[in-house]
């Protein structure tokens, strides 16, 4: 099992990358997400974790998915492997698990 600090660091790095892609400064993102700049700085460096309400808010403001913040690019691989086991039927637009 991965350590909490390792997970916090990875999520923090992804938040920072998403913030920079969005063109936000730490000050601007802190205001948009209603957190303090010192907390955001610690979050981006993995020194603190993030609560679920803040996590959801960051996803919304940054326009990123929760699985991206948690898994990064690995999320795409996981989703693809899940889709490979599914079949979509256009008639009823439902997704079924292949056996």
Secondary structure per residue as TSV (DSSP state, phi and psi in degrees):
chain	resnum	aa	ss	phi	psi
A	1	X	-	360.0	137.3
A	2	X	-	-72.1	149.7
A	3	X	-	-76.1	150.5
A	4	X	H	-56.8	-43.2
A	5	X	H	-63.3	-36.7
A	6	X	H	-65.4	-44.2
A	7	X	H	-64.6	-45.6
A	8	X	H	-58.6	-41.1
A	9	X	H	-64.7	-42.3
A	10	X	H	-66.3	-44.2
A	11	X	H	-64.0	-42.4
A	12	X	H	-60.3	-42.0
A	13	X	H	-63.2	-39.0
A	14	X	H	-71.1	-36.2
A	15	X	H	-63.1	-44.7
A	16	X	H	-61.5	-45.5
A	17	X	H	-61.6	-42.8
A	18	X	H	-66.1	-38.7
A	19	X	H	-62.1	-45.8
A	20	X	H	-65.9	-40.2
A	21	X	H	-62.4	-35.1
A	22	X	H	-77.8	-10.6
A	23	X	T	79.8	22.2
A	24	X	-	-94.6	142.9
A	25	X	-	-82.0	167.4
A	26	X	H	-60.3	-40.3
A	27	X	H	-60.7	-45.6
A	28	X	H	-64.9	-46.5
A	29	X	H	-64.7	-38.3
A	30	X	H	-60.3	-42.7
A	31	X	H	-66.3	-42.8
A	32	X	H	-66.5	-28.9
A	33	X	H	-104.0	2.3
A	34	X	T	59.9	43.7
A	35	X	-	-125.8	166.3
A	36	X	-	-83.3	153.2
A	37	X	H	-61.4	-42.0
A	38	X	H	-59.9	-39.2
A	39	X	H	-63.7	-45.2
A	40	X	H	-61.2	-42.1
A	41	X	H	-61.5	-42.6
A	42	X	H	-67.9	-36.7
A	43	X	H	-63.5	-46.1
A	44	X	H	-65.8	-24.7
A	45	X	T	-97.6	1.7
A	46	X	T	79.0	13.2
A	47	X	S	-79.0	-19.9
A	48	X	S	-134.4	158.8
A	49	X	-	-91.5	-177.6
A	50	X	-	-126.1	138.8
A	51	X	-	-77.5	160.1
A	52	X	H	-61.1	-45.9
A	53	X	H	-59.4	-41.5
A	54	X	H	-66.5	-39.7
A	55	X	H	-57.6	-48.3
A	56	X	H	-62.4	-42.0
A	57	X	H	-63.7	-43.2
A	58	X	H	-62.9	-42.6
A	59	X	H	-57.6	-45.0
A	60	X	H	-65.4	-49.9
A	61	X	H	-66.1	-39.2
A	62	X	H	-84.3	-11.8
A	63	X	T	68.7	35.9
A	64	X	-	-121.0	158.2
A	65	X	-	-83.0	157.3
A	66	X	H	-62.8	-39.3
A	67	X	H	-67.6	-28.4
A	68	X	H	-65.3	-46.9
A	69	X	H	-64.6	-34.2
A	70	X	H	-79.9	-49.7
A	71	X	H	-104.6	-18.5
A	72	X	T	68.2	-140.6
A	73	X	T	-68.8	-20.9
A	74	X	H	-62.5	-27.1
A	75	X	H	-59.9	-37.6
A	76	X	H	-63.4	-42.0
A	77	X	H	-64.9	-42.6
A	78	X	H	-63.5	-46.8
A	79	X	H	-61.4	-42.4
A	80	X	H	-63.0	-41.6
A	81	X	H	-66.7	-33.3
A	82	X	H	-68.0	-43.7
A	83	X	H	-64.9	-32.6
A	84	X	H	-62.5	-24.3
A	85	X	T	-92.6	6.6
A	86	X	E	-115.2	159.4
A	87	X	E	-131.9	135.0
A	88	X	E	-104.9	134.0
A	89	X	E	-110.8	111.0
A	90	X	T	-59.1	-28.6
A	91	X	T	-57.7	-47.4
A	92	X	T	-112.9	4.0
A	93	X	T	56.6	32.9
A	94	X	E	-104.5	156.9
A	95	X	E	-111.5	130.4
A	96	X	E	-123.4	144.4
A	97	X	E	-77.6	129.3
A	98	X	-	-77.2	142.7
A	99	X	-	-106.3	360.0
